[in-house]
Amino acid sequence: MSRSKLRAIFEAGFEAVFAFVSGQDKIISKQSKEILSLKKRIKALEDRLGQNSTNSSRPPSSDWPKKRKSLRGKSDKAPGGQIGHKGYNLKMVEDPDHTKVHKIYTCSSCGRSLENIPAAGYRRRQVFELPPIKIEVTEHRAEEKTCPHCGTNNQAPFPEGVTQPSQYGPRIKAIATYLNVYQLLPYERASELFYDLLCPFGKHAWNRF
């Protein structure tokens, strides 16, 4: 609060000062309760992160991977790239997926319009990025028709592999299997990875494995 506002409260008399102090006490009390609540949540999260198969009922498969000790001996070489080593960096591509032109509308010196002046050239920079990750849901509708001649109820078959009212597709199953079998991620951590990556982008609720 500014000095002038404090002076105005002081000059308004005792009741104004008392009301201001009471209001500040309520704010401080509310903040103290919020800080205490946050401390409890932080403590609960720290306790949860500190749990493993040796100090809780969690299975060994849920433990964080331990850092392996290197079997290599200490080297006399300096860290980083060595002298004479050929470096590599990200190269530009000739056919980018998207091109955005950033135009000049006015002169930075005199301020006059340059909208109708053709560009003399372009400086290029390319950004390599992943597209937004988003779950796509495809609904399969199998027709049902009753024959007007014999009264038989006919049902169209669903595609092969579509056997449940709602299920994961083959790509998601393949990635989940890769993470669990090849990368040795426990089921719970693989599920958390899918949840963290896909939930913020998709409009559909993500169910755990």
C-alpha positions in Angstrom: 0.0 0.0 0.0 1.3 3.5 -0.9 2.3 6.1 1.7 -0.5 8.4 0.8 -3.2 5.7 1.4 -1.7 4.9 4.8 -1.7 8.6 5.7 -5.4 8.9 4.6 -6.4 5.9 6.9 -4.4 7.4 9.8 -6.0 10.8 9.4 -9.5 9.3 9.2 -9.3 8.4 12.8 -9.1 5.4 15.2 -12.0 3.5 13.7 -10.5 3.5 10.2 -7.1 2.4 11.6 -8.8 -0.4 13.6 -10.8 -1.6 10.6 -7.6 -1.6 8.4 -5.6 -3.6 11.0 -8.5 -6.1 11.5 -8.6 -6.6 7.8 -4.9 -7.2 7.6 -5.1 -9.7 10.5 -7.7 -11.7 8.6 -5.5 -11.8 5.5 -2.5 -12.9 7.5 -4.6 -15.6 9.3 -5.9 -16.9 5.9 -2.4 -16.9 4.4 -1.0 -18.8 7.5 -3.7 -21.5 7.1 -2.9 -21.8 3.4 0.9 -22.1 4.1 0.2 -24.8 6.7 -2.0 -26.7 4.2 0.7 -26.5 1.6 3.4 -27.7 4.0 1.3 -30.7 4.8 0.8 -31.5 1.0 4.6 -31.1 0.4 5.4 -33.4 3.3 2.9 -36.0 2.0 4.5 -35.8 -1.5 8.0 -36.1 -0.1 6.9 -39.1 1.9 5.4 -40.7 -1.2 8.5 -40.0 -3.3 10.6 -41.6 -0.6 8.7 -44.9 -0.6 10.1 -47.9 -2.3 9.8 -51.7 -2.0 12.1 -51.8 1.0 10.2 -49.4 3.3 6.6 -49.9 2.1 4.2 -52.4 0.6 5.1 -51.3 -3.0 6.3 -54.0 -5.3 10.0 -53.9 -6.5 8.8 -53.2 -10.1 7.6 -49.8 -9.0 11.1 -48.7 -7.7 12.9 -45.9 -9.5 15.8 -47.3 -11.6 19.1 -47.2 -9.7 22.1 -45.4 -11.3 24.6 -47.9 -12.5 28.2 -47.5 -11.6 30.4 -47.1 -14.6 32.9 -49.9 -15.2 35.2 -47.5 -17.2 38.3 -46.3 -15.5 39.2 -42.6 -15.1 40.4 -41.1 -18.4 43.3 -38.6 -18.8 41.3 -36.8 -21.6 39.5 -33.6 -20.9 35.7 -33.7 -20.8 33.7 -32.8 -23.9 34.7 -32.9 -27.6 38.3 -33.8 -28.3 40.7 -31.9 -30.5 40.2 -33.1 -34.1 36.7 -34.5 -33.5 34.2 -33.6 -36.2 31.2 -31.9 -34.7 27.6 -32.4 -35.7 24.6 -30.1 -35.4 21.0 -29.9 -36.6 20.8 -29.3 -40.3 18.1 -27.3 -42.1 15.8 -29.2 -44.5 14.9 -28.0 -48.0 11.2 -28.9 -47.7 9.8 -27.8 -44.2 6.3 -28.8 -43.3 5.2 -25.3 -42.6 6.6 -21.9 -43.6 5.7 -18.7 -41.7 6.7 -15.3 -43.3 7.3 -12.5 -40.8 6.6 -9.3 -42.6 7.9 -5.7 -42.2 5.2 -3.1 -42.2 7.1 0.1 -41.3 10.6 1.5 -41.5 12.5 1.2 -38.2 14.3 4.5 -38.9 11.7 6.9 -40.4 8.5 5.1 -39.6 7.1 5.2 -43.2 5.0 2.3 -44.5 6.8 -0.6 -46.3 3.7 -2.7 -46.9 3.8 -2.3 -50.7 7.6 -2.7 -51.0 8.6 -6.2 -52.1 11.0 -8.1 -49.9 14.6 -8.0 -51.1 15.3 -11.4 -49.4 14.7 -13.5 -46.4 16.7 -14.7 -43.4 15.8 -18.3 -42.6 15.6 -20.2 -39.3 14.0 -23.6 -38.7 12.5 -25.0 -35.5 12.1 -28.8 -35.2 9.2 -29.7 -33.0 6.8 -32.5 -32.2 3.2 -32.0 -33.3 0.6 -31.7 -30.4 -0.1 -35.1 -28.9 -3.8 -35.9 -29.0 -5.9 -39.0 -28.5 -8.3 -39.7 -31.4 -11.5 -41.7 -30.7 -13.2 -43.5 -33.6 -16.7 -44.8 -33.1 -17.7 -47.9 -35.0 -21.5 -48.2 -35.8 -22.7 -51.5 -37.1 -26.0 -51.4 -38.8 -29.0 -53.5 -37.8 -31.7 -54.2 -40.4 -34.8 -56.4 -40.4 -35.6 -58.1 -43.6 -39.1 -57.1 -44.8 -39.6 -60.4 -46.5 -38.6 -63.0 -43.9 -38.3 -60.9 -40.7 -34.7 -61.8 -40.0 -32.7 -59.3 -37.9 -29.4 -58.7 -39.7 -26.4 -57.2 -38.0 -23.3 -55.8 -39.7 -20.0 -57.2 -38.3 -17.5 -54.9 -36.5 -13.9 -54.7 -37.8 -11.5 -57.3 -36.7 -10.2 -56.6 -33.2 -13.0 -54.3 -32.2 -14.5 -56.4 -29.5 -15.3 -54.1 -26.6 -17.7 -51.1 -26.1 -14.5 -49.0 -25.5 -10.9 -50.1 -25.9 -7.4 -49.0 -26.8 -6.2 -49.2 -30.4 -3.2 -51.3 -31.6 -0.8 -48.3 -31.7 -1.3 -47.4 -28.0 -1.0 -51.1 -27.0 2.2 -51.4 -29.0 3.7 -48.3 -27.3 2.6 -49.6 -23.9 4.2 -53.0 -24.6 7.4 -51.3 -25.8 7.7 -49.2 -22.6 7.0 -52.1 -20.3 8.9 -54.9 -22.0 11.8 -53.2 -23.8 12.3 -50.0 -21.7 11.4 -52.0 -18.5 9.0 -49.3 -17.2 6.6 -50.7 -14.5 2.9 -50.7 -15.4 2.2 -47.8 -13.0 4.9 -45.5 -14.4 4.0 -46.3 -18.0 0.4 -45.5 -17.2 1.5 -42.2 -15.6 3.5 -41.3 -18.7 0.4 -41.8 -20.9 -1.7 -39.8 -18.5 0.8 -36.9 -18.2 1.4 -36.6 -22.0 -2.1 -37.2 -23.3 -4.5 -35.7 -20.8 -3.6 -32.0 -21.2 -4.2 -32.2 -25.0 -7.2 -34.6 -25.3 -10.8 -33.7 -24.5 -11.5 -37.3 -23.6 -10.9 -38.8 -20.1 -7.8 -41.1 -20.1 -8.3 -44.3 -18.2 -5.3 -46.0 -16.6 -4.2 -49.4 -17.9 
